[in-house]
């Protein structure tokens, strides 16, 4: 499954989290690939990928503050 243009998604997450866009882009690509592998319905992939990447970044930030 082809990944749509996600530049706006990456920019938004990077801006909101303070994480470099390159890092966010890599996370989005990896997550998109994992979620789309074998998916029959892909209408909500952008929403699901965004949510997962934000959660992963939040978890990493918490783990770094311990």
MDAnalysis code that builds the backbone (N, CA, C; Angstrom):
import MDAnalysis as mda
import numpy as np

u = mda.Universe.empty(198, n_residues=66, atom_resindex=np.repeat(np.arange(66), 3), trajectory=True)
u.add_TopologyAttr("name", ["N", "CA", "C"] * 66)
u.add_TopologyAttr("resid", np.arange(1, 67))
u.add_TopologyAttr("resname", ["UNK", "UNK", "UNK", "UNK", "UNK", "UNK", "UNK", "UNK", "UNK", "UNK", "UNK", "UNK", "UNK", "UNK", "UNK", "UNK", "UNK", "UNK", "UNK", "UNK", "UNK", "UNK", "UNK", "UNK", "UNK", "UNK", "UNK", "UNK", "UNK", "UNK", "UNK", "UNK", "UNK", "UNK", "UNK", "UNK", "UNK", "UNK", "UNK", "UNK", "UNK", "UNK", "UNK", "UNK", "UNK", "UNK", "UNK", "UNK", "UNK", "UNK", "UNK", "UNK", "UNK", "UNK", "UNK", "UNK", "UNK", "UNK", "UNK", "UNK", "UNK", "UNK", "UNK", "UNK", "UNK", "UNK"])
u.atoms.positions = np.array([
    [0.850, -1.180, 0.000],
    [0.000, 0.000, 0.000],
    [0.891, 1.237, 0.000],
    [0.618, 2.137, -0.890],
    [1.410, 3.367, -0.998],
    [1.061, 4.325, 0.133],
    [2.071, 4.956, 0.639],
    [1.893, 5.933, 1.702],
    [1.607, 7.299, 1.074],
    [0.558, 7.985, 1.503],
    [0.266, 9.297, 0.934],
    [1.291, 10.324, 1.397],
    [1.220, 11.497, 0.819],
    [2.094, 12.586, 1.231],
    [1.778, 12.927, 2.689],
    [2.758, 12.793, 3.544],
    [2.528, 12.986, 4.976],
    [3.329, 14.171, 5.527],
    [3.768, 15.048, 4.647],
    [4.579, 16.184, 5.088],
    [3.880, 17.030, 6.146],
    [2.581, 17.291, 5.947],
    [1.843, 18.103, 6.922],
    [1.731, 17.385, 8.263],
    [1.512, 16.086, 8.202],
    [1.410, 15.285, 9.419],
    [2.728, 15.324, 10.190],
    [3.833, 15.119, 9.482],
    [5.157, 15.132, 10.107],
    [5.445, 16.503, 10.697],
    [5.154, 17.542, 9.940],
    [5.413, 18.909, 10.413],
    [4.608, 19.214, 11.674],
    [3.360, 18.797, 11.689],
    [2.501, 19.047, 12.850],
    [3.021, 18.335, 14.096],
    [3.370, 17.061, 13.953],
    [3.873, 16.305, 15.103],
    [5.194, 16.892, 15.585],
    [6.073, 17.214, 14.653],
    [7.374, 17.779, 15.025],
    [7.205, 19.093, 15.771],
    [6.321, 19.943, 15.284],
    [6.083, 21.244, 15.913],
    [5.496, 21.077, 17.320],
    [4.534, 20.172, 17.444],
    [3.854, 19.971, 18.732],
    [4.750, 19.302, 19.776],
    [5.670, 18.465, 19.322],
    [6.477, 17.698, 20.270],
    [7.896, 18.210, 20.447],
    [8.342, 19.068, 19.537],
    [9.710, 19.570, 19.613],
    [10.751, 18.560, 19.147],
    [10.303, 17.523, 18.474],
    [11.188, 16.496, 17.940],
    [11.552, 16.882, 16.511],
    [12.799, 16.679, 16.102],
    [13.202, 17.038, 14.739],
    [12.329, 16.338, 13.686],
    [11.958, 17.055, 12.636],
    [11.117, 16.475, 11.585],
    [11.697, 15.192, 10.976],
    [13.017, 15.101, 10.898],
    [13.629, 13.903, 10.334],
    [13.313, 12.678, 11.182],
    [13.348, 12.848, 12.490],
    [13.041, 11.751, 13.411],
    [11.570, 11.364, 13.301],
    [10.711, 12.378, 13.277],
    [9.271, 12.127, 13.162],
    [8.969, 11.430, 11.836],
    [9.591, 11.882, 10.772],
    [9.361, 11.286, 9.455],
    [9.724, 9.811, 9.449],
    [10.835, 9.480, 10.072],
    [11.255, 8.077, 10.138],
    [10.252, 7.256, 10.949],
    [9.799, 7.801, 12.069],
    [8.828, 7.095, 12.897],
    [7.515, 6.896, 12.154],
    [7.076, 7.934, 11.439],
    [5.832, 7.841, 10.676],
    [5.962, 6.765, 9.601],
    [7.060, 6.763, 8.891],
    [7.262, 5.771, 7.831],
    [7.243, 4.349, 8.380],
    [7.951, 4.130, 9.480],
    [8.002, 2.798, 10.082],
    [6.624, 2.368, 10.593],
    [5.943, 3.287, 11.241],
    [4.625, 2.968, 11.788],
    [3.628, 2.728, 10.665],
    [3.690, 3.552, 9.618],
    [2.782, 3.391, 8.481],
    [2.977, 2.013, 7.850],
    [4.212, 1.636, 7.670],
    [4.510, 0.340, 7.068],
    [3.959, -0.796, 7.926],
    [4.166, -0.704, 9.229],
    [3.690, -1.745, 10.139],
    [2.163, -1.835, 10.138],
    [1.494, -0.680, 10.140],
    [0.035, -0.674, 10.202],
    [-0.603, -1.076, 8.879],
    [0.033, -0.741, 7.767],
    [-0.593, -1.003, 6.469],
    [-0.329, -2.421, 5.967],
    [0.654, -3.100, 6.543],
    [0.980, -4.457, 6.121],
    [-0.212, -5.379, 6.362],
    [-0.827, -5.818, 5.296],
    [-1.968, -6.717, 5.399],
    [-3.295, -6.042, 5.686],
    [-3.309, -4.721, 5.790],
    [-4.553, -4.008, 6.089],
    [-5.497, -4.050, 4.888],
    [-6.737, -4.359, 5.143],
    [-7.739, -4.377, 4.082],
    [-8.438, -3.028, 3.979],
    [-8.558, -2.358, 5.087],
    [-9.187, -1.029, 5.116],
    [-8.123, -0.038, 5.555],
    [-7.860, 0.944, 4.714],
    [-6.774, 1.888, 4.990],
    [-7.259, 3.324, 5.145],
    [-8.563, 3.508, 5.234],
    [-9.129, 4.857, 5.300],
    [-8.637, 5.667, 6.490],
    [-8.350, 5.009, 7.590],
    [-8.006, 5.723, 8.816],
    [-6.538, 5.565, 9.211],
    [-5.715, 5.098, 8.306],
    [-4.305, 4.889, 8.642],
    [-3.624, 6.171, 9.105],
    [-3.893, 7.286, 8.452],
    [-3.237, 8.542, 8.844],
    [-3.560, 8.893, 10.291],
    [-4.807, 8.708, 10.687],
    [-5.220, 9.014, 12.064],
    [-4.541, 8.065, 13.045],
    [-4.542, 6.786, 12.714],
    [-3.947, 5.785, 13.606],
    [-2.435, 5.952, 13.720],
    [-1.786, 6.225, 12.608],
    [-0.334, 6.421, 12.622],
    [0.019, 7.658, 13.433],
    [-0.714, 8.736, 13.231],
    [-0.465, 9.970, 13.991],
    [-0.595, 9.712, 15.486],
    [-1.653, 9.021, 15.862],
    [-1.882, 8.735, 17.281],
    [-0.744, 7.896, 17.862],
    [-0.317, 6.865, 17.148],
    [0.731, 5.985, 17.647],
    [2.066, 6.712, 17.772],
    [2.416, 7.510, 16.765],
    [3.692, 8.231, 16.808],
    [3.699, 9.211, 17.977],
    [2.608, 9.927, 18.173],
    [2.526, 10.859, 19.307],
    [2.649, 10.109, 20.634],
    [1.974, 8.968, 20.747],
    [2.063, 8.169, 21.974],
    [3.481, 7.667, 22.199],
    [4.119, 7.199, 21.141],
    [5.500, 6.704, 21.261],
    [6.444, 7.817, 21.697],
    [6.284, 8.995, 21.129],
    [7.136, 10.128, 21.507],
    [6.888, 10.541, 22.959],
    [5.638, 10.514, 23.368],
    [5.289, 10.853, 24.747],
    [5.905, 9.839, 25.708],
    [5.853, 8.553, 25.355],
    [6.439, 7.502, 26.191],
    [7.949, 7.663, 26.296],
    [8.583, 7.965, 25.172],
    [10.043, 8.175, 25.182],
    [10.423, 9.353, 26.064],
    [9.636, 10.394, 26.013],
    [9.915, 11.579, 26.823],
    [9.784, 11.257, 28.294],
    [8.738, 10.492, 28.651],
    [8.547, 10.101, 30.055],
    [9.688, 9.214, 30.538],
    [10.082, 8.275, 29.706],
    [11.167, 7.360, 30.078],
    [12.476, 8.108, 30.282],
    [12.666, 9.183, 29.542],
    [13.887, 9.975, 29.671],
    [13.932, 10.823, 30.912],
    [12.776, 11.046, 31.550],
    [12.712, 11.898, 32.741],
    [12.773, 11.095, 34.021],
    [12.940, 9.801, 33.926],
    [12.992, 8.970, 35.134],
    [14.365, 8.855, 35.663],
])
